[in-house]
């Protein structure tokens, strides 16, 4: 049960982060790129400065694996945030379901944890839900949000694999883990600041706001501070703990309910006039239904596969 609570809490905090990002982008004079950068800076500083008297882990800033992780997180954050300029937060959650099949592939070929055969049917259903929504977006598969979300999921899964294998993500000292997470956020923020031209170069579609020109806007700074400390930092802490505890497959599976949480949160925000009122049509609901069927299929398959493995392990070996 504690693992389930951890996974659900992680998904909820990410949903709140995404909806707050959308509120900032649609209701205030916010620079999206600068806001994301400040979220990382303030979230990272808050985590590093926790537990007074403990030494700041300067060694972490020199590890190549941390910089690789930071670069992947830059691409994940930039592409997902950019997609919110073209689609709603719940729609981005639907398109993000391509991450679950990618996680299964990564687990199979990189982590040597192949899922059960029946689980692939659930992954196919998730893909069908995402494809159905993408097909009906303005411009169809050429809508910038489609490529942006696909890039976001590829880099998210890649960073999750790094996180699971990262030796410093295995430490049991909670305060040390907070500081390790804070360092990762600060490294990611450094990459945001240093390489806007590179991000623009490798983005799957042109992102006109990739610039540090709006870095010191008042509303941008305030949004970065509030969202970074309250949501971005905690989201990263919970994500790393979830990956360490449950593995990337269960972590990504738990985030499959993200579209439904996003829908509820965005409807609440719309009632207060913070975001446009969601007007989802039958396409969205059909996609949501396919996503739910896929989630159920994968969950049941995992339980059956785990039960079968336990039975085989408990079966006495005949002489």
N, C-alpha and C positions, 0 to 999 in steps of 0.2 A: 504493500500500500504506500509506503513512503516514496518509492520510486515513481508510482503513478501520480502522486501529488506533485512531485518534482517536475515531471514531464508536463502535466497540465498547467502548473504555475509558469513554466517557461513559455508555453504557447500563449497564455493569457498576457504575459508582460510584453511579448513581441507584438501581439495584436494591439495593445494599448499604445505601444511605440509607433506603429504604422498609422493608426488613426490620428494620433497627435501630430505626426508628420503631415498628414493630409490636411488637418485643420490649419496648421501653420502655413501650408502652401496655398490654400484656397481662401483663407480669411485675413491674412496679414501680409505686410510687405516684407516677405522673407526671401533671402537668397538660398535656394535649395542646397547648393554645393557647400557654401559656407556654413549653413546650419548643421549639416551632417558632420562637417569637420569639427565644429565647436562641441557638438554632442560627444564626440570621441574624446576631445581634449578634457572637457569638464568631467565626463564620466570616468576617464582614466585617472585624472588627478584625485578625484574623490576616493577611488579605490586604493590608490597608492598611499594616500595620506591617512588611511584608516589604521587603527592599532598603533597609537603613538608609542614611540620608543623602539619600534622595530626598524631594522635597517632597510633602506630602499635597495631593492635587488638590481643594482646597476649592471651586473653581469648579463641580465636578461636583454639589455639593449644591444648586446654585441652578437647575439645568436642568429645565424642566418635563417633558421627555421621560423623564428619569430617574425622576421621581416617578410619571409615568404607568406606566412599566415596573414600578416598585415596587408600585403598587396592584394591577396585574394579577398579579404574583407572589404577593401576599398572598392573593388569591382562589384562585389555583392551589394554594398550599400548604394553606390552610385547608380547602378542599373535598376535596382528595385525602386529607389526614390524617384528616378526619372520616369519610370513607368506610370507613377501616380499622376503625371501630367497628362496622360492619355486615357487612363482607365481609373475606375474606382478602387478603393482598397479591397472590397470583397472580390472584385474581378481579378485583382492581382493575386489574391489568395487562391483562386481557382487555377490560374496559370502556373502558380508555384507548385502544383501537384506533380509536375514533371520531376521534381526533386526526389520523390519516393522511388520510382524506378531507377533513377540514377544512383541512389544510395544502395539499392539492391545489387546493381552491377558492380559498384565499388566494393561492396562487402564480398561479392563473389570472387572478383579477380585480384583485389588488393589485400583484403583482410582474411581471405580464405574462410568465409562464412556464407556458403551458398544457401539461399532460402529453399523451402520445399517447393515442389513442382507446381502445386495448386496455387501457390502465392502469386505466380506470374500472371494468372488470370485477373487477379485484383489490380496488379500494376497496369495491365492492358486497359482495364476499365477506367483507371485514373487518367491515363493518357487520352482515352476517348473523351472524357469530360473536359479536359483542357483543350483538346483539338476542336471540340464542338463550339466552345466559347470563342476560341481564336478565329475560327472560320466566320463567325457572325459579327466580329468587331468591324468598325469602319475601316475599310481597306483590307479586311480579312487577314491572311497570314502576313501581309506586308505592313500591317499596323506596327509602328515602332515598339509598342508594348510587348509584342510577341517575342521579338528578338531580345529585348531588354530583359524580360523575365527568364528566358531560356539561359542567357548569359549569367543572370543572377543565380540561378539554381546550379549551373555547372561550377561556378566559383564557390558557392556555398557548400556544396558537397565536397569539393576539393579541400576547402579549409576545415571541414568537419573531420575528414580523414586525417589531416595533419594534427588536429586537436586530439583525436583519439590516440594517436601514436606518440604524441608529444610527452616526453618523460616528465616535464614539469607540471603537466596536467594530472599526474598520478599522485601528487603530494596530498597528504591527509590533513596537514595543518591548514585550517580554514582561513586564518589571517594571511598566511603566506600565499594561499591560492587567490585571495582577493587582490593582493599586490601583483601577482603574476598576471592576472586578468587586466589589471590597470595598466601594466607595462604594454601588453598587447594592444590596448586601446590607444595608448600614446604613440606607439610605433605606427599604428594605422593612421592616426591623425597626422603624423609627420609625413607619411607618404601622400596623404591628401594635399598637404601644403606644398610639397616639393615637386610633384609631378602632374599637375593638371594637363600639360600638353601630351604626356604619355597616356593618361586616361582617355583623353579625347581621341588619341590615335588608335587605340585598340578597342574602343567602344563599338558595338555592332551597328549602331546608328548614330548620326550626329546628335550631340547633346549641347545645345547652344549655351547653357549656363555654366559649363565647366570653366570656372575662373575664380580667382581669389579676390576679384575686384570688390565684391560686396562683403568682404570678411568682417568689417567693423561696423556694419549697420546695427543700430540699437535693437530693433526688433529681432534681428538675426541672432545677436549675442544672447538676448534674453531667452529666446526659444532654445538655443543650443544649451544654455546653462540648465534650464528647467528640465527639458526632455533628456538631456545627457545624464544628469545626476539621478533623476527619478526613474528613468526607463532604460536608457542605453547601457549604463553600467550594470544594473541588475540583470538585464537581459543577457549580457555576455557572461556574467558569472553563472547564471542558471543554465545557459546553453552548454558551457564547458563542463559543468558538473553533470548535466544530463548525458552528454556524450560519453563521459568517463564512466558513469554508473550503468547506463543502459545500452550504450553502443549507438552508432549512427543510424542503424535501421529503425530501432524503436524511437529514437529521438525524432527522426524525420516523420515517422508514422504518427507520432503525437501531434506534430504540426499540421497534419492533414486536416484537422478540424478548424484550422485557422480561418478559412473563408466564412464559416458560420459564426464564429466569434466576432470577426471583423464586421459582418453584416449587422449583428446586434449592436455593436458599439457605434457603428456609423449611423444607424437609425436613431440612437440616443443623441449623438452629436447633432444630427439634422434637426431634431426637435428643439434644440437650443439655438438653431441658426448658425452653427459653427461650420457645417459642411452642406453642400447641396443635398437635397432630399434624394435618397436612392430610388431609382425607378427601374428596377430590374424586371425584364420581360421573361417570357417562357424559355428563351435560350439560356439565361442564367440559371433558372430553376432546373432545367433538364441537366445542365452541366453539374449543378450541385447534387442532383440525385445520383448521377453517375459516380461522382466523387464519393458520396456516402456509401454506395454499393461497393466500390473499390476498397474503401477503408474497412468495411465489415468483412469482405472476403479475405483481405490480407491479415486482419486481426485473427479471424477464425483459423486461417491456415497456419499462422504462427503458433497458435495455441495447440493445434493438433500435431504439428511437427515437433514442438517442444515435448508434448506428452509422449509421442512415439519414441523420441530420443531417450527420455527418462526410463521408459519401459525396457528399451534395449540395453541401457546401462545397468538396470537392476536385474536383468535376466541372468541367471547363473550360467557360467560357461561349462558345457558338458566336457567330460574328460575324453 
